[in-house]
Amino acid sequence: MGGIGIWQLLIVLVLVFMLFGTKRLRTLGADLGETIKGFRSSMGHDETKGDDTLASKGSLNDASRTAAHQADSKH
């Protein structure tokens, strides 16, 4: 009762085709595909940078542990 059925989806699809037309939807789909492809490729190039970031976070954690240990030893 609360979910969207197949008929509601078909009605929405027909309305979208009527509003935008099939030619405009094709170009919109192509643009969306290029955007997703660009996003995926940029995420793939950042994987090496992400490893460096993780290594620096590990160094930061070590430094904070050392500082906490020194603070505890003073008390």
MOPAC internal coordinates of N, CA, C and O (Angstrom, degrees):
PM7 1SCF
backbone

  N    0.0000 0     0.00 0     0.00 0    0    0    0
  C    1.4454 1     0.00 0     0.00 0    1    0    0
  C    1.5246 1   110.94 1     0.00 0    2    1    0
  O    1.2310 1   120.05 1   140.60 1    3    2    1
  N    1.3297 1   117.50 1   -39.40 1    3    2    1
  C    1.4519 1   120.45 1  -177.58 1    5    3    2
  C    1.5142 1   113.51 1   -91.26 1    6    5    3
  O    1.2310 1   120.07 1   168.50 1    7    6    5
  N    1.3336 1   117.47 1   -11.50 1    7    6    5
  C    1.4601 1   120.51 1  -176.47 1    9    7    6
  C    1.5159 1   112.08 1   -86.59 1   10    9    7
  O    1.2310 1   121.30 1   -12.34 1   11   10    9
  N    1.3188 1   115.11 1   167.66 1   11   10    9
  C    1.4597 1   120.88 1   177.35 1   13   11   10
  C    1.5169 1   107.90 1   -91.86 1   14   13   11
  O    1.2310 1   120.80 1   -53.91 1   15   14   13
  N    1.3152 1   116.07 1   126.09 1   15   14   13
  C    1.4537 1   121.46 1  -179.31 1   17   15   14
  C    1.5148 1   111.95 1   -93.19 1   18   17   15
  O    1.2310 1   121.24 1    -2.04 1   19   18   17
  N    1.3165 1   115.23 1   177.96 1   19   18   17
  C    1.4610 1   121.56 1  -178.77 1   21   19   18
  C    1.5265 1   111.28 1   -64.99 1   22   21   19
  O    1.2310 1   120.21 1   143.94 1   23   22   21
  N    1.3240 1   117.21 1   -36.06 1   23   22   21
  C    1.4616 1   119.94 1  -178.60 1   25   23   22
  C    1.5224 1   111.30 1   -67.85 1   26   25   23
  O    1.2310 1   120.36 1   141.17 1   27   26   25
  N    1.3190 1   116.92 1   -38.83 1   27   26   25
  C    1.4647 1   119.47 1   177.94 1   29   27   26
  C    1.5318 1   110.46 1   -65.10 1   30   29   27
  O    1.2310 1   120.49 1   139.84 1   31   30   29
  N    1.3349 1   116.68 1   -40.16 1   31   30   29
  C    1.4636 1   119.98 1   177.93 1   33   31   30
  C    1.5256 1   111.65 1   -64.29 1   34   33   31
  O    1.2310 1   120.45 1   139.67 1   35   34   33
  N    1.3257 1   116.74 1   -40.33 1   35   34   33
  C    1.4663 1   120.02 1   178.45 1   37   35   34
  C    1.5233 1   111.44 1   -64.86 1   38   37   35
  O    1.2310 1   120.06 1   139.65 1   39   38   37
  N    1.3119 1   117.50 1   -40.35 1   39   38   37
  C    1.4700 1   121.22 1   178.52 1   41   39   38
  C    1.5257 1   110.04 1   -63.39 1   42   41   39
  O    1.2310 1   120.30 1   136.19 1   43   42   41
  N    1.3202 1   117.03 1   -43.81 1   43   42   41
  C    1.4644 1   120.52 1   178.55 1   45   43   42
  C    1.5243 1   110.03 1   -63.21 1   46   45   43
  O    1.2310 1   119.82 1   138.24 1   47   46   45
  N    1.3208 1   117.95 1   -41.76 1   47   46   45
  C    1.4589 1   122.04 1   179.03 1   49   47   46
  C    1.5288 1   111.27 1   -62.02 1   50   49   47
  O    1.2310 1   120.03 1   136.57 1   51   50   49
  N    1.3200 1   117.55 1   -43.43 1   51   50   49
  C    1.4661 1   121.38 1   178.07 1   53   51   50
  C    1.5233 1   110.36 1   -63.31 1   54   53   51
  O    1.2310 1   119.97 1   137.90 1   55   54   53
  N    1.3229 1   117.66 1   -42.10 1   55   54   53
  C    1.4647 1   120.75 1   178.78 1   57   55   54
  C    1.5295 1   111.52 1   -63.91 1   58   57   55
  O    1.2310 1   120.28 1   140.29 1   59   58   57
  N    1.3099 1   117.06 1   -39.71 1   59   58   57
  C    1.4653 1   120.39 1   178.26 1   61   59   58
  C    1.5223 1   110.29 1   -64.63 1   62   61   59
  O    1.2310 1   120.02 1   137.20 1   63   62   61
  N    1.3361 1   117.57 1   -42.80 1   63   62   61
  C    1.4631 1   120.49 1   177.19 1   65   63   62
  C    1.5207 1   111.30 1   -62.28 1   66   65   63
  O    1.2310 1   120.36 1   141.17 1   67   66   65
  N    1.3197 1   116.92 1   -38.83 1   67   66   65
  C    1.4599 1   120.35 1  -179.95 1   69   67   66
  C    1.5287 1   111.10 1   -68.40 1   70   69   67
  O    1.2310 1   120.14 1   141.61 1   71   70   69
  N    1.3114 1   117.34 1   -38.39 1   71   70   69
  C    1.4608 1   120.43 1  -178.10 1   73   71   70
  C    1.5263 1   112.66 1   -74.28 1   74   73   71
  O    1.2310 1   120.01 1   134.19 1   75   74   73
  N    1.3114 1   117.59 1   -45.81 1   75   74   73
  C    1.4573 1   121.09 1  -172.33 1   77   75   74
  C    1.5211 1   113.96 1  -100.53 1   78   77   75
  O    1.2310 1   119.81 1   151.84 1   79   78   77
  N    1.2943 1   117.97 1   -28.16 1   79   78   77
  C    1.4547 1   120.83 1  -176.21 1   81   79   78
  C    1.5140 1   110.76 1    83.05 1   82   81   79
  O    1.2310 1   120.98 1   -25.03 1   83   82   81
  N    1.3191 1   115.73 1   154.97 1   83   82   81
  C    1.4608 1   119.62 1  -174.89 1   85   83   82
  C    1.5246 1   112.31 1   -71.40 1   86   85   83
  O    1.2310 1   119.88 1   146.47 1   87   86   85
  N    1.3380 1   117.83 1   -33.53 1   87   86   85
  C    1.4621 1   120.42 1  -178.81 1   89   87   86
  C    1.5260 1   110.68 1   -65.78 1   90   89   87
  O    1.2310 1   120.54 1   135.74 1   91   90   89
  N    1.3045 1   116.58 1   -44.26 1   91   90   89
  C    1.4633 1   120.29 1  -179.80 1   93   91   90
  C    1.5287 1   110.91 1   -68.02 1   94   93   91
  O    1.2310 1   120.13 1   144.99 1   95   94   93
  N    1.3239 1   117.36 1   -35.01 1   95   94   93
  C    1.4608 1   120.21 1   177.94 1   97   95   94
  C    1.5247 1   111.23 1   -67.45 1   98   97   95
  O    1.2310 1   120.16 1   145.13 1   99   98   97
  N    1.3459 1   117.29 1   -34.87 1   99   98   97
  C    1.4613 1   119.81 1   177.48 1  101   99   98
  C    1.5222 1   110.94 1   -63.98 1  102  101   99
  O    1.2310 1   120.45 1   135.55 1  103  102  101
  N    1.3263 1   116.74 1   -44.45 1  103  102  101
  C    1.4668 1   119.18 1   179.37 1  105  103  102
  C    1.5240 1   110.76 1   -67.99 1  106  105  103
  O    1.2310 1   120.48 1   144.91 1  107  106  105
  N    1.3152 1   116.69 1   -35.09 1  107  106  105
  C    1.4614 1   120.44 1   177.38 1  109  107  106
  C    1.5223 1   110.42 1   -65.14 1  110  109  107
  O    1.2310 1   120.53 1   139.02 1  111  110  109
  N    1.3216 1   116.59 1   -40.98 1  111  110  109
  C    1.4607 1   120.86 1   177.73 1  113  111  110
  C    1.5185 1   111.97 1   -65.00 1  114  113  111
  O    1.2310 1   120.38 1   139.63 1  115  114  113
  N    1.3292 1   116.87 1   -40.37 1  115  114  113
  C    1.4644 1   120.46 1   178.35 1  117  115  114
  C    1.5258 1   110.70 1   -65.52 1  118  117  115
  O    1.2310 1   120.38 1   137.66 1  119  118  117
  N    1.3280 1   116.87 1   -42.34 1  119  118  117
  C    1.4650 1   120.37 1   178.14 1  121  119  118
  C    1.5217 1   111.33 1   -63.55 1  122  121  119
  O    1.2310 1   120.89 1   139.51 1  123  122  121
  N    1.3123 1   115.90 1   -40.49 1  123  122  121
  C    1.4636 1   119.99 1   178.69 1  125  123  122
  C    1.5286 1   110.57 1   -64.89 1  126  125  123
  O    1.2310 1   120.26 1   139.36 1  127  126  125
  N    1.3182 1   117.11 1   -40.64 1  127  126  125
  C    1.4609 1   121.05 1   177.78 1  129  127  126
  C    1.5222 1   112.29 1   -62.87 1  130  129  127
  O    1.2310 1   120.24 1   137.93 1  131  130  129
  N    1.3372 1   117.14 1   -42.07 1  131  130  129
  C    1.4631 1   120.66 1   177.98 1  133  131  130
  C    1.5230 1   111.10 1   -65.44 1  134  133  131
  O    1.2310 1   120.49 1   142.54 1  135  134  133
  N    1.3139 1   116.67 1   -37.46 1  135  134  133
  C    1.4595 1   120.56 1   178.44 1  137  135  134
  C    1.5168 1   110.94 1   -64.46 1  138  137  135
  O    1.2310 1   120.42 1   135.70 1  139  138  137
  N    1.3184 1   116.80 1   -44.30 1  139  138  137
  C    1.4676 1   120.75 1   179.43 1  141  139  138
  C    1.5254 1   110.12 1   -65.25 1  142  141  139
  O    1.2310 1   120.26 1   139.09 1  143  142  141
  N    1.3419 1   117.11 1   -40.91 1  143  142  141
  C    1.4592 1   120.57 1   178.81 1  145  143  142
  C    1.5317 1   110.65 1   -62.60 1  146  145  143
  O    1.2310 1   120.27 1   137.12 1  147  146  145
  N    1.3183 1   117.09 1   -42.88 1  147  146  145
  C    1.4597 1   120.64 1   177.90 1  149  147  146
  C    1.5144 1   112.18 1   -64.06 1  150  149  147
  O    1.2310 1   120.75 1   140.09 1  151  150  149
  N    1.3224 1   116.17 1   -39.91 1  151  150  149
  C    1.4611 1   120.62 1   178.41 1  153  151  150
  C    1.5213 1   110.74 1   -63.84 1  154  153  151
  O    1.2310 1   120.26 1   135.65 1  155  154  153
  N    1.3232 1   117.12 1   -44.35 1  155  154  153
  C    1.4679 1   120.54 1   179.73 1  157  155  154
  C    1.5198 1   111.41 1   -64.23 1  158  157  155
  O    1.2310 1   120.43 1   138.46 1  159  158  157
  N    1.3291 1   116.77 1   -41.54 1  159  158  157
  C    1.4673 1   118.68 1  -179.74 1  161  159  158
  C    1.5178 1   110.96 1   -67.68 1  162  161  159
  O    1.2310 1   119.71 1   142.86 1  163  162  161
  N    1.3200 1   118.17 1   -37.14 1  163  162  161
  C    1.4642 1   119.29 1   178.05 1  165  163  162
  C    1.5198 1   111.16 1   -69.15 1  166  165  163
  O    1.2310 1   119.81 1   146.14 1  167  166  165
  N    1.3103 1   117.96 1   -33.86 1  167  166  165
  C    1.4618 1   120.35 1   176.54 1  169  167  166
  C    1.5233 1   110.22 1   -68.80 1  170  169  167
  O    1.2310 1   119.77 1   146.97 1  171  170  169
  N    1.3142 1   118.05 1   -33.03 1  171  170  169
  C    1.4521 1   121.97 1   178.29 1  173  171  170
  C    1.5209 1   111.86 1   -68.63 1  174  173  171
  O    1.2310 1   120.06 1   144.88 1  175  174  173
  N    1.3297 1   117.50 1   -35.12 1  175  174  173
  C    1.4559 1   121.01 1   179.35 1  177  175  174
  C    1.5166 1   111.66 1   -74.41 1  178  177  175
  O    1.2310 1   119.63 1   156.02 1  179  178  177
  N    1.3037 1   118.30 1   -23.98 1  179  178  177
  C    1.4565 1   121.79 1  -177.92 1  181  179  178
  C    1.5165 1   112.97 1   -86.15 1  182  181  179
  O    1.2310 1   119.56 1   177.69 1  183  182  181
  N    1.3313 1   118.45 1    -2.31 1  183  182  181
  C    1.4635 1   119.83 1  -178.42 1  185  183  182
  C    1.5202 1   111.25 1   -64.33 1  186  185  183
  O    1.2310 1   120.00 1   141.81 1  187  186  185
  N    1.3269 1   117.61 1   -38.19 1  187  186  185
  C    1.4659 1   119.34 1   179.11 1  189  187  186
  C    1.5140 1   110.40 1   -68.65 1  190  189  187
  O    1.2310 1   120.01 1   143.52 1  191  190  189
  N    1.3180 1   117.58 1   -36.48 1  191  190  189
  C    1.4580 1   120.62 1   176.83 1  193  191  190
  C    1.5154 1   110.50 1   -66.87 1  194  193  191
  O    1.2310 1   120.39 1   145.21 1  195  194  193
  N    1.3255 1   116.87 1   -34.79 1  195  194  193
  C    1.4580 1   120.90 1   179.29 1  197  195  194
  C    1.5123 1   111.61 1   -64.37 1  198  197  195
  O    1.2310 1   119.90 1   144.34 1  199  198  197
  N    1.3482 1   117.79 1   -35.66 1  199  198  197
  C    1.4584 1   120.80 1   177.55 1  201  199  198
  C    1.5205 1   110.74 1   -65.07 1  202  201  199
  O    1.2310 1   120.25 1   139.57 1  203  202  201
  N    1.3355 1   117.12 1   -40.43 1  203  202  201
  C    1.4600 1   120.67 1   177.51 1  205  203  202
  C    1.5202 1   110.67 1   -64.12 1  206  205  203
  O    1.2310 1   120.70 1   141.20 1  207  206  205
  N    1.3184 1   116.27 1   -38.80 1  207  206  205
  C    1.4551 1   120.27 1   179.43 1  209  207  206
  C    1.5180 1   110.47 1   -65.15 1  210  209  207
  O    1.2310 1   120.28 1   139.18 1  211  210  209
  N    1.3243 1   117.08 1   -40.82 1  211  210  209
  C    1.4589 1   119.91 1   178.26 1  213  211  210
  C    1.5189 1   111.13 1   -64.43 1  214  213  211
  O    1.2310 1   120.22 1   142.13 1  215  214  213
  N    1.3190 1   117.18 1   -37.87 1  215  214  213
  C    1.4612 1   120.29 1   178.65 1  217  215  214
  C    1.5189 1   110.69 1   -65.61 1  218  217  215
  O    1.2310 1   120.18 1   139.45 1  219  218  217
  N    1.3252 1   117.27 1   -40.55 1  219  218  217
  C    1.4612 1   119.41 1   179.34 1  221  219  218
  C    1.5229 1   110.73 1   -69.60 1  222  221  219
  O    1.2310 1   119.60 1   147.56 1  223  222  221
  N    1.3191 1   118.38 1   -32.44 1  223  222  221
  C    1.4639 1   120.45 1   175.70 1  225  223  222
  C    1.5223 1   110.35 1   -65.91 1  226  225  223
  O    1.2310 1   120.53 1   143.03 1  227  226  225
  N    1.3245 1   116.58 1   -36.97 1  227  226  225
  C    1.4585 1   120.09 1   176.98 1  229  227  226
  C    1.5186 1   110.89 1   -63.68 1  230  229  227
  O    1.2310 1   120.13 1   138.53 1  231  230  229
  N    1.3289 1   117.35 1   -41.47 1  231  230  229
  C    1.4630 1   121.06 1   177.58 1  233  231  230
  C    1.5127 1   110.50 1   -64.23 1  234  233  231
  O    1.2310 1   120.54 1   141.78 1  235  234  233
  N    1.3150 1   116.57 1   -38.22 1  235  234  233
  C    1.4553 1   121.02 1   178.87 1  237  235  234
  C    1.5198 1   110.56 1   -65.58 1  238  237  235
  O    1.2310 1   120.18 1   140.02 1  239  238  237
  N    1.3214 1   117.26 1   -39.98 1  239  238  237
  C    1.4608 1   120.40 1   177.37 1  241  239  238
  C    1.5227 1   110.93 1   -64.08 1  242  241  239
  O    1.2310 1   120.28 1   139.57 1  243  242  241
  N    1.3368 1   117.06 1   -40.43 1  243  242  241
  C    1.4639 1   120.51 1   177.66 1  245  243  242
  C    1.5196 1   110.76 1   -62.41 1  246  245  243
  O    1.2310 1   120.35 1   138.09 1  247  246  245
  N    1.3235 1   116.93 1   -41.91 1  247  246  245
  C    1.4601 1   120.93 1   180.00 1  249  247  246
  C    1.5206 1   111.09 1   -65.40 1  250  249  247
  O    1.2310 1   120.23 1   140.28 1  251  250  249
  N    1.3321 1   117.17 1   -39.72 1  251  250  249
  C    1.4651 1   119.44 1   179.75 1  253  251  250
  C    1.5234 1   110.85 1   -69.01 1  254  253  251
  O    1.2310 1   120.04 1   144.84 1  255  254  253
  N    1.3346 1   117.53 1   -35.16 1  255  254  253
  C    1.4681 1   119.97 1   176.58 1  257  255  254
  C    1.5316 1   110.88 1   -65.44 1  258  257  255
  O    1.2310 1   120.81 1   138.87 1  259  258  257
  N    1.3256 1   116.05 1   -41.13 1  259  258  257
  C    1.4621 1   120.31 1   178.89 1  261  259  258
  C    1.5225 1   110.41 1   -63.32 1  262  261  259
  O    1.2310 1   120.40 1   136.39 1  263  262  261
  N    1.3273 1   116.83 1   -43.61 1  263  262  261
  C    1.4593 1   120.60 1   179.05 1  265  263  262
  C    1.5211 1   110.72 1   -64.36 1  266  265  263
  O    1.2310 1   119.92 1   139.51 1  267  266  265
  N    1.3137 1   117.76 1   -40.49 1  267  266  265
  C    1.4613 1   120.99 1   178.91 1  269  267  266
  C    1.5222 1   110.36 1   -65.93 1  270  269  267
  O    1.2310 1   120.15 1   141.03 1  271  270  269
  N    1.3163 1   117.32 1   -38.97 1  271  270  269
  C    1.4651 1   121.37 1   179.03 1  273  271  270
  C    1.5303 1   110.35 1   -65.32 1  274  273  271
  O    1.2310 1   120.50 1   138.47 1  275  274  273
  N    1.3298 1   116.65 1   -41.53 1  275  274  273
  C    1.4605 1   120.30 1   178.67 1  277  275  274
  C    1.5212 1   110.88 1   -65.91 1  278  277  275
  O    1.2310 1   120.07 1   141.46 1  279  278  277
  N    1.3282 1   117.48 1   -38.54 1  279  278  277
  C    1.4629 1   120.81 1   179.04 1  281  279  278
  C    1.5217 1   110.44 1   -66.60 1  282  281  279
  O    1.2310 1   119.98 1   141.59 1  283  282  281
  N    1.3369 1   117.64 1   -38.41 1  283  282  281
  C    1.4637 1   121.09 1   178.74 1  285  283  282
  C    1.5231 1   111.47 1   -68.07 1  286  285  283
  O    1.2310 1   120.28 1   144.20 1  287  286  285
  N    1.3226 1   117.06 1   -35.80 1  287  286  285
  C    1.4623 1   119.50 1  -177.64 1  289  287  286
  C    1.5281 1   111.40 1   -72.78 1  290  289  287
  O    1.2310 1   119.62 1   157.44 1  291  290  289
  N    1.3301 1   118.33 1   -22.56 1  291  290  289
  C    1.4658 1   121.48 1   178.03 1  293  291  290
  C    1.5195 1   111.21 1   -74.66 1  294  293  291
  O    1.2310 1   119.73 1   153.95 1  295  294  293
  N    1.3235 1   118.13 1   -26.05 1  295  294  293
  C    1.4723 1   121.22 1  -177.20 1  297  295  294
  C    1.4537 1   109.69 1   -87.08 1  298  297  295
  O    1.2310 1   120.10 1   180.00 1  299  298  297

